[in-house]
């Protein structure tokens, strides 16, 4: 399963379980996208560092020489705060062990 690397920025709802957090990533064109969901969507660690690194599981739609197009809708239904799920990202922003 592929994963899109993100940066967990802050806890948005500390009084619920699991906590809700905000994270972000920058796409291939330099645009920053924000996501908000349960911490367990972005990290499998029981007590990750925040701010810290996270991953959104995703599906690779196509591979181009300079970037990869991914969809975060599958398998976990994650979308950006602007409602997007498809992004073009650098190959370095992907991991294969999500």
N, C-alpha and C positions, 0 to 999 in steps of 0.2 A: 504494500500500500504506500502510495506517495504521500508526502506531507509538505505543506507550504510553511516555511519558517516565518514566524512572527515574533514581535517583541511585546510581551505582556507589560502594560504600562502602569495600570493601577487597579485596585479593587473598587468596584462601583457599588456593590451591595454586600457589605461584610456580615450582615445579620441574618443571612439566609444560608442554607446548606444545599449544595455546595455554593461557595461564594460566587458572585458574578464579577467578572473582570472585563477590562477594556484592553484590547491589544491593537497593534497596527502593523502594516507592512507597506513597503514602497514598491510599486510595480516597475516594469521595464522602462516605462516612459517617465518615471520620476514622480508619479502621483502617489500620495499617501492615502491608504484606505484603512478605516477603523472598523473593528468588530467588537461586539459585546455579547458575551454568553457566559455559561457556567465555566468555572475554572477547569473542570474536568474535560471540557471540550478541547482546551489548548495545552493541557499538561497531564501526564500520567503520574507525576510525582505527588506524593501525599502532602508535601509542604514546600512548594517551589519558591524560589526567590522572586520577589516582586519589588521593583521591576526585574524582569528576567526573560529568558528565551522560552518560546512556546512553538507549537506546531498545529496547523489546521490540516486534518486529513483531506485529501483531494483526489480528483481524477484528472489525468493528463488527457487533454483533448487532441492536441497536436504538438509536434516538436518541430521547431524551425531552427535554422542555423544559429540565430542570435538569441532566441528566447523560446519559452515554452508556454503554451496556453493551457491553463488549468481551470477546473470547475470545483468550487468548494461546496456545491450543493450535495454531492455524493461523497462519502456515505452519511455525513452527519447533519446536512441541511444548514450549513453555516453561510450566512450572507453578511455583507458589509452593512454598516449603518445607513448606507445609501441604497440598499437593496440589491447590490450586485453579487454575483457568484462566479463570474468568469473574468479571469485576469491573465495578462501576459506578464511573465516574470522571467528573470534571469535564471539560468540553469543552477547557479550557485544557491538560489533561494529555495531549492527543492531538496528533500531528503527521501530516501527510498525505504526507510525503516519506521514509518509512522504507525 
